[in-house]
Amino acid sequence: MLTAVTRRHATQYLRHLLSSRIFSTDTSTGISDKSDPVRSDPPPIKIAHTSSAGRGVFATRAITSGDTIHSAKPLVTHPSLSRLHEVCYYCLRRKKKKGEEGVDPNGYYFCSDGCREKSLAFHEVESRGDWSVLNEYCRDRGLKYPLMVKRLACMVMGGAVASDCLDILQPASLHKEMLLEMEDEYKLLRGSFKKASIADESMTFLSKEWYINVLARLRVNAFRIELACGSYEDLLASAVALVGDDAAVGNAVYIVSSFYNHDCDPNAHIVWVDSADAKMKALRHIEEGEELRICYIDASMDVEARQKILLEGFGFHCNCLRCLYGE
Ligand SMILES: C[S@@+](CC[C@H](N)C(=O)[O-])C[C@H]1O[C@@H](n2cnc3c(N)ncnc32)[C@H](O)[C@@H]1O
């Protein structure tokens, strides 16, 4: 539950986001899709309370099927462990050619000087640590969120973001086993920073409570990113990755996109083309005032499977029309 102070803070923060590049309608540095120009400001949405799903995103005017509703830049990204040296360490764009071009001394690839520059704030801190133990821990258990928390902690230490920048997002409710697991992850993370000789003053925010708070928000709000295949080679690489069940290039969290609620028959969806820069698109005609909803899961699953995943992963019983009719 938001307190009065955090609610005021959240409102100010949202205002800031709506006028900032995090919530962007500018495609010049994001995905460029000249055949489908993004409409000019302001974006046709507002965030408001829903009757049964907390806050949600509503259309402020009619939106045509296929329109880009808005573009979105991630606040935090992290490549999948199996793709660490195959995708841009900042925007998750796939490495085009084999070879050393754009690769830093640690073997990480940056697709452009822009991405290298934007990652300076966290990469300087991150490259001081030895993350092999944390990576191994995550790889063994199939975890991805601890890596995003590590990246966020480096961003905070590098001065790129405030330590409470995700507080506005809804957290997952956590059970006891999850909390115990998080305590271990926290110790591992803090220990790795200590070994990297990060000064205690730079880590004052990095408490166990901060770790749990951030991870609880990532659990509900982070997106798993699978890029469209741009070439025959990409297509084959994806097919190979699927054998290892890891087709995702990485994970990312966005602020405004995190306010979209779920429907098993959604009217909007999030699209990535070649990087973590995303677009929200309308799947059908949307009336002014209608709530925009995306599908969090594979919509082709049967109703029981969908209900189970939504309850266990996101903590709610879906009562969309498809679920009500048992479709
Ligand atoms: C990504 S957030 C969406 C924004 C959220 N409603 C908020 O106020 O920040 C996901 C959470 O929203 C709620 N939610 C999303 N879709 C829902 C639905 N169809 N029915 C009930 N709750 C839903 C659940 O609590 C879920 O964990």
The ligand as an SDF file (V2000), in Angstrom:
LIG
                    3D

 27 29  0  0  0  0  0  0  0  0999 V2000
    2.5970   -5.0020  -14.2190 C   0  0  0  0  0  0  0  0  0  0  0  0
    1.5170   -4.6580  -12.9140 S   0  0  0  0  0  0  0  0  0  0  0  0
    0.2320   -3.7700  -13.7130 C   0  0  0  0  0  0  0  0  0  0  0  0
   -0.0540   -2.4470  -13.0250 C   0  0  0  0  0  0  0  0  0  0  0  0
   -0.6430   -2.5890  -11.6540 C   0  0  0  0  0  0  0  0  0  0  0  0
   -2.0860   -2.7740  -11.7360 N   0  0  0  0  0  0  0  0  0  0  0  0
   -0.2990   -1.3870  -10.7820 C   0  0  0  0  0  0  0  0  0  0  0  0
   -1.1850   -0.8410  -10.1200 O   0  0  0  0  0  0  0  0  0  0  0  0
    0.8820   -1.0160  -10.7690 O   0  0  0  0  0  0  0  0  0  0  0  0
    0.8690   -6.2640  -12.6710 C   0  0  0  0  0  0  0  0  0  0  0  0
   -0.0540   -6.4040  -11.4770 C   0  0  0  0  0  0  0  0  0  0  0  0
   -1.3030   -5.7640  -11.7490 O   0  0  0  0  0  0  0  0  0  0  0  0
   -2.3880   -6.5700  -11.2880 C   0  0  0  0  0  0  0  0  0  0  0  0
   -3.1400   -7.0630  -12.4620 N   0  0  0  0  0  0  0  0  0  0  0  0
   -2.7590   -7.0200  -13.7500 C   0  0  0  0  0  0  0  0  0  0  0  0
   -3.6960   -7.5190  -14.5640 N   0  0  0  0  0  0  0  0  0  0  0  0
   -4.7120   -7.8990  -13.7710 C   0  0  0  0  0  0  0  0  0  0  0  0
   -5.9840   -8.5080  -14.0070 C   0  0  0  0  0  0  0  0  0  0  0  0
   -6.3960   -8.8230  -15.2310 N   0  0  0  0  0  0  0  0  0  0  0  0
   -6.7910   -8.7640  -12.9400 N   0  0  0  0  0  0  0  0  0  0  0  0
   -6.3870   -8.4630  -11.6680 C   0  0  0  0  0  0  0  0  0  0  0  0
   -5.1920   -7.8880  -11.3790 N   0  0  0  0  0  0  0  0  0  0  0  0
   -4.3700   -7.6100  -12.4070 C   0  0  0  0  0  0  0  0  0  0  0  0
   -1.7770   -7.7270  -10.5350 C   0  0  0  0  0  0  0  0  0  0  0  0
   -1.6830   -7.3850   -9.1870 O   0  0  0  0  0  0  0  0  0  0  0  0
   -0.3950   -7.8370  -11.1830 C   0  0  0  0  0  0  0  0  0  0  0  0
    0.5370   -8.4430  -10.3150 O   0  0  0  0  0  0  0  0  0  0  0  0
  1  2  1  0
  2  3  1  0
  2 10  1  0
  3  4  1  0
  4  5  1  0
  5  6  1  0
  5  7  1  0
  7  8  2  0
  7  9  1  0
 10 11  1  0
 11 12  1  0
 11 26  1  0
 12 13  1  0
 13 14  1  0
 13 24  1  0
 14 15  1  0
 14 23  1  0
 15 16  2  0
 16 17  1  0
 17 18  1  0
 17 23  2  0
 18 19  1  0
 18 20  2  0
 20 21  1  0
 21 22  2  0
 22 23  1  0
 24 25  1  0
 24 26  1  0
 26 27  1  0
M  CHG  2   2   1   9  -1
M  END
$$$$
